Amino acid sequence: MMQRIKTIVCGSTFGQYYIDALKKYDEFFEVIGLLARGSRRSVTLAEKNGIPLFTDIDKIPENIVLACVVIRSEGVGGEGCEVAQRLMEKGIHIIQEQPIYPKNLMECYRTAKKYGVIYNIGNLYMKLPEVQHFIKVSRKLGDLNTLRYMSLYFCTQVAYPALSILIEAISGFREWKNLSVIKGNGPFDIITGQAGAIPITIEFNNKINPQVPDDFMYVLHKFLLFFESGTLSLEDTFGPVTWRPRIYVEKYGEEGSGDDRLKEVSFALLKKYEEKKIGKIFQDQWSDAIGLEMLEMKDQIKNKRINSEKMQKDY
């Protein structure tokens, strides 16, 4: 049986979800501390979970195997990448919460390679049930008919997950062409162009309050994919996934018309969907998704093998 992975969580704001996730799989992980600045929130979080609080990275225990760096990265006013690199220099494997600027990401991967440790970007959104359902349906539709157009909405804080979702959902998404941007007209920048051969419009909520950078988002993710036969929609990161068939008016009223298109419903939920309170989503879905990521990290540590395919996509 594999020895439990001694793990430290860095950061107390979003770090509470990582602690919850790790505790769900305590047969694999042992949370041995919280690294934070010593705020009242971090003191309370450490006490609540019965773990020590460390405020100095050089004072953490030497037997740590894995660190969850849940600190804002340099691109959004934090020091997450610096902390991650200092921990990797100690031989500690890292999973770091996004977003991370490309320059910082390259530096982190180089550091991981230098010290022979595994480095991953945390992306819980890919593990959410409605996102997974959207990806599955999109792939199936792509096999059956042609994707004609995409309309996407997302915010700065979750731009990396947005692109990750679409890379999985749509073939040929990586190739960008003919991009143009309209800025300064409200809280959204408008980007138009092509993803591969597919025309695309992105409405990008590109405003961050530096005092509370994780608040005041108009949208997390909303995707509309216009296929030849209809429109697939992810209404929000937490669902639902919906379908609207294209409307063919010319067959209506024709005597004896057996056109099956007239028998379709005009709007459909693609699986059972229940309203969820935001707090319940954070408590259950977020920690469940993080838990699945941690299990993947466990396997990589056990096999001493980084997910090279994921690394290439990150680049």
C-alpha positions as CSV (number, residue, x, y, z in Angstrom):
1,M,0.0,0.0,0.0
2,M,1.3,3.5,-0.9
3,Q,2.3,5.6,2.0
4,R,0.1,8.7,2.4
5,I,1.5,11.7,0.6
6,K,2.5,14.4,3.0
7,T,0.9,17.6,1.7
8,I,0.9,21.3,2.5
9,V,-1.6,23.8,1.3
10,C,-0.4,27.3,0.4
11,G,-2.9,30.1,0.7
12,S,-6.0,30.4,2.8
13,T,-8.7,32.0,0.6
14,F,-9.2,29.2,-2.0
15,G,-7.0,26.9,0.0
16,Q,-10.0,25.8,2.1
17,Y,-11.4,23.9,-0.9
18,Y,-8.1,22.0,-1.4
19,I,-8.1,21.0,2.3
20,D,-11.7,19.8,2.0
21,A,-10.8,17.8,-1.1
22,L,-7.7,16.3,0.4
23,K,-9.6,15.2,3.5
24,K,-12.1,13.3,1.2
25,Y,-9.2,11.2,0.2
26,D,-7.3,11.0,3.4
27,E,-6.3,7.4,2.7
28,F,-3.9,8.9,0.1
29,F,-3.1,12.3,1.5
30,E,-2.0,13.7,4.8
31,V,-2.4,17.4,5.2
32,I,0.4,18.5,7.5
33,G,0.1,22.2,7.4
34,L,-1.0,25.5,5.9
35,L,1.4,28.0,4.5
36,A,0.0,31.6,4.6
37,R,0.8,35.1,5.8
38,G,-0.8,34.7,9.2
39,S,-4.0,36.6,8.6
40,R,-7.0,36.0,10.9
41,R,-8.6,33.9,8.1
42,S,-5.5,31.6,7.9
43,V,-5.3,31.2,11.7
44,T,-9.0,30.3,11.8
45,L,-8.6,27.8,8.8
46,A,-5.6,26.1,10.4
47,E,-7.3,25.8,13.8
48,K,-10.6,24.5,12.2
49,N,-8.7,21.7,10.5
50,G,-6.3,20.9,13.3
51,I,-3.1,21.6,11.3
52,P,-0.2,23.9,12.0
53,L,0.2,27.3,10.3
54,F,3.5,28.2,8.8
55,T,4.3,31.8,7.8
56,D,7.9,31.2,6.7
57,I,8.5,29.0,3.7
58,D,11.9,28.1,5.2
59,K,10.3,26.7,8.3
60,I,8.1,24.1,6.7
61,P,8.8,20.5,7.5
62,E,11.4,18.7,5.4
63,N,9.3,15.6,4.7
64,I,6.7,17.4,2.5
65,V,6.1,15.6,-0.8
66,L,3.4,17.7,-2.4
67,A,2.3,21.4,-2.2
68,C,-0.9,22.8,-3.4
69,V,-0.1,26.4,-4.3
70,V,-3.4,28.3,-4.1
71,I,-1.9,31.8,-4.1
72,R,-2.6,34.3,-6.8
73,S,0.1,34.3,-9.5
74,E,2.2,37.3,-10.5
75,G,-0.2,38.1,-13.4
76,V,-3.0,38.9,-11.0
77,G,-1.0,40.7,-8.3
78,G,0.3,37.7,-6.3
79,E,3.5,35.7,-5.8
80,G,2.2,32.2,-6.5
81,C,4.9,31.3,-9.1
82,E,7.7,32.5,-6.8
83,V,6.4,30.3,-4.0
84,A,5.9,27.3,-6.3
85,Q,9.5,27.6,-7.6
86,R,11.0,27.9,-4.1
87,L,9.1,24.8,-3.1
88,M,10.3,22.9,-6.1
89,E,13.8,23.8,-5.2
90,K,13.2,21.8,-2.0
91,G,12.2,18.8,-4.1
92,I,8.5,19.2,-3.6
93,H,5.9,18.3,-6.3
94,I,3.5,21.2,-7.1
95,I,-0.1,21.6,-8.2
96,Q,-0.7,25.4,-8.7
97,E,-4.0,27.0,-9.1
98,Q,-4.6,29.0,-12.4
99,P,-4.5,31.6,-13.9
100,I,-0.7,31.7,-14.7
101,Y,0.8,34.0,-17.3
102,P,2.7,32.1,-20.1
103,K,6.1,33.6,-19.1
104,N,5.7,32.4,-15.5
105,L,4.4,29.1,-16.6
106,M,7.5,28.5,-18.7
107,E,9.7,29.4,-15.7
108,C,7.8,26.9,-13.5
109,Y,8.2,24.1,-16.0
110,R,11.9,24.8,-16.3
111,T,12.3,24.7,-12.5
112,A,10.4,21.5,-12.3
113,K,12.6,19.9,-14.9
114,K,15.7,21.2,-13.2
115,Y,14.8,19.7,-9.8
116,G,13.1,16.5,-11.1
117,V,9.7,17.2,-9.7
118,I,6.1,17.2,-11.1
119,Y,4.4,20.5,-11.8
120,N,0.8,20.8,-12.8
121,I,-1.7,23.6,-13.2
122,G,-4.9,23.1,-11.2
123,N,-8.0,23.3,-13.4
124,L,-11.0,22.1,-11.4
125,Y,-13.4,23.4,-14.0
126,M,-12.5,20.6,-16.3
127,K,-13.8,18.1,-13.7
128,L,-17.2,19.7,-13.1
129,P,-20.1,17.5,-14.1
130,E,-21.9,19.9,-16.5
131,V,-18.6,20.9,-18.2
132,Q,-17.8,17.2,-18.7
133,H,-21.3,16.6,-20.2
134,F,-20.9,19.6,-22.5
135,I,-17.6,18.3,-23.8
136,K,-19.1,14.8,-24.4
137,V,-22.1,16.1,-26.3
138,S,-20.0,18.5,-28.3
139,R,-17.7,15.8,-29.5
140,K,-20.7,13.6,-30.5
141,L,-22.3,16.4,-32.4
142,G,-19.0,17.2,-34.1
143,D,-18.9,13.6,-35.4
144,L,-22.5,13.9,-36.8
145,N,-22.5,17.3,-38.4
146,T,-20.6,20.5,-39.0
147,L,-19.8,23.2,-36.5
148,R,-20.5,26.6,-38.1
149,Y,-19.9,29.3,-35.5
150,M,-19.0,29.8,-31.8
151,S,-20.0,32.5,-29.4
152,L,-18.2,32.5,-26.1
153,Y,-18.4,34.5,-22.9
154,F,-15.9,34.2,-20.0
155,C,-13.9,36.3,-17.6
156,T,-10.2,36.9,-17.0
157,Q,-10.0,34.8,-13.9
158,V,-11.1,31.6,-15.8
159,A,-9.7,32.2,-19.3
160,Y,-7.3,29.3,-19.0
161,P,-10.1,26.8,-18.1
162,A,-12.3,28.3,-20.9
163,L,-9.7,27.5,-23.5
164,S,-9.0,24.1,-21.9
165,I,-12.7,23.2,-22.2
166,L,-12.9,24.2,-25.8
167,I,-9.7,22.4,-26.8
168,E,-11.3,19.2,-25.5
169,A,-14.8,19.9,-26.9
170,I,-13.8,21.1,-30.4
171,S,-11.4,19.6,-32.9
172,G,-8.9,22.1,-34.4
173,F,-9.5,24.8,-31.8
174,R,-5.9,25.7,-31.2
175,E,-5.2,27.5,-34.5
176,W,-6.2,31.2,-34.2
177,K,-6.6,33.5,-37.3
178,N,-7.7,37.0,-38.2
179,L,-8.3,38.2,-34.7
180,S,-9.5,41.7,-34.0
181,V,-10.5,43.3,-30.7
182,I,-12.9,46.0,-29.6
183,K,-12.1,47.5,-26.2
184,G,-13.4,50.3,-24.0
185,N,-17.1,49.7,-24.6
186,G,-18.3,48.5,-21.2
187,P,-16.9,45.7,-19.0
188,F,-16.5,43.3,-21.9
189,D,-13.8,43.3,-24.7
190,I,-15.1,41.8,-27.9
191,I,-12.8,39.5,-29.9
192,T,-13.7,38.2,-33.4
193,G,-11.8,35.9,-35.7
194,Q,-11.4,32.3,-36.4
195,A,-10.5,29.2,-34.5
196,G,-9.2,26.9,-37.2
197,A,-11.9,27.3,-39.9
198,I,-14.6,28.2,-37.5
199,P,-15.7,31.9,-37.1
200,I,-15.8,32.9,-33.4
201,T,-16.8,35.8,-31.2
202,I,-15.6,36.1,-27.6
203,E,-17.1,38.5,-25.2
204,F,-14.3,38.8,-22.6
205,N,-15.1,40.2,-19.1
206,N,-11.7,41.8,-18.8
207,K,-12.2,43.9,-15.6
208,I,-10.7,43.0,-12.2
209,N,-11.1,44.8,-8.9
210,P,-7.6,44.7,-7.5
211,Q,-8.9,44.8,-3.9
212,V,-11.1,41.7,-4.4
213,P,-9.9,40.1,-7.7
214,D,-12.1,37.0,-7.3
215,D,-15.4,39.0,-7.0
216,F,-17.7,41.0,-9.2
217,M,-17.4,38.7,-12.3
218,Y,-20.3,39.1,-14.7
219,V,-19.8,35.6,-16.0
220,L,-17.6,32.5,-15.5
221,H,-18.3,30.5,-18.7
222,K,-21.1,30.6,-21.2
223,F,-20.6,28.8,-24.5
224,L,-22.8,28.6,-27.6
225,L,-21.8,26.3,-30.4
226,F,-23.8,26.6,-33.6
227,F,-23.9,23.3,-35.4
228,E,-25.5,22.7,-38.8
229,S,-28.5,21.0,-37.0
230,G,-28.8,23.4,-34.0
231,T,-27.2,25.2,-31.1
232,L,-25.5,23.5,-28.1
233,S,-25.2,25.7,-25.1
234,L,-23.4,25.6,-21.7
235,E,-25.5,28.2,-19.9
236,D,-23.0,28.5,-17.1
237,T,-20.0,26.7,-15.7
238,F,-22.4,24.8,-13.4
239,G,-24.9,24.2,-16.2
240,P,-27.3,23.4,-17.6
241,V,-26.3,22.1,-21.0
242,T,-29.1,22.8,-23.5
243,W,-30.0,22.1,-27.1
244,R,-32.1,24.2,-29.6
245,P,-32.6,22.7,-33.1
246,R,-32.6,24.9,-36.1
247,I,-36.1,25.9,-37.2
248,Y,-37.4,24.9,-40.6
249,V,-40.6,26.9,-41.3
250,E,-41.2,25.8,-44.9
251,K,-42.6,22.4,-43.9
252,Y,-45.2,23.7,-41.5
253,G,-48.7,23.4,-42.8
254,E,-47.9,21.1,-45.7
255,E,-50.6,18.5,-45.9
256,G,-49.3,15.1,-45.1
257,S,-45.8,16.3,-44.3
258,G,-43.9,13.7,-42.4
259,D,-40.9,15.8,-41.8
260,D,-39.4,14.7,-38.5
261,R,-38.0,18.1,-37.9
262,L,-41.4,19.4,-37.0
263,K,-41.6,16.8,-34.2
264,E,-38.5,18.1,-32.3
265,V,-39.0,20.2,-29.2
266,S,-37.8,23.8,-29.5
267,F,-35.6,23.6,-26.4
268,A,-34.3,20.8,-24.3
269,L,-32.2,20.2,-21.2
270,L,-29.8,17.4,-22.2
271,K,-29.9,15.8,-18.8
272,K,-31.7,16.2,-15.5
273,Y,-30.7,19.5,-13.9
274,E,-31.5,20.7,-10.4
275,E,-31.1,24.2,-9.1
276,K,-28.1,24.5,-6.8
277,K,-27.2,27.1,-4.2
278,I,-23.9,28.8,-4.8
279,G,-22.5,27.8,-1.4
280,K,-23.5,24.2,-2.0
281,I,-21.6,24.3,-5.4
282,F,-18.5,25.5,-3.7
283,Q,-18.8,23.0,-0.9
284,D,-19.5,19.9,-3.0
285,Q,-18.7,20.3,-6.7
286,W,-15.6,22.4,-6.3
287,S,-14.0,20.1,-3.7
288,D,-15.1,17.0,-5.6
289,A,-13.4,18.3,-8.8
290,I,-10.3,19.3,-6.9
291,G,-10.3,15.8,-5.4
292,L,-10.2,14.2,-8.8
293,E,-7.3,16.4,-9.8
294,M,-5.5,15.3,-6.6
295,L,-6.0,11.7,-7.5
296,E,-4.4,12.3,-10.9
297,M,-1.5,14.1,-9.1
298,K,-1.1,11.1,-6.8
299,D,-0.8,8.7,-9.8
300,Q,1.9,10.9,-11.4
301,I,3.9,11.1,-8.2
302,K,3.6,7.3,-7.8
303,N,4.7,6.6,-11.4
304,K,7.2,9.5,-11.4
305,R,5.8,10.6,-14.7
306,I,4.5,14.0,-15.7
307,N,1.4,14.3,-18.1
308,S,3.4,15.4,-21.1
309,E,0.2,15.7,-23.3
310,K,-1.3,18.2,-20.7
311,M,2.0,20.1,-20.6
312,Q,2.0,20.5,-24.4
313,K,-1.6,21.9,-24.2
314,D,-0.6,24.3,-21.5
315,Y,2.1,25.7,-23.7
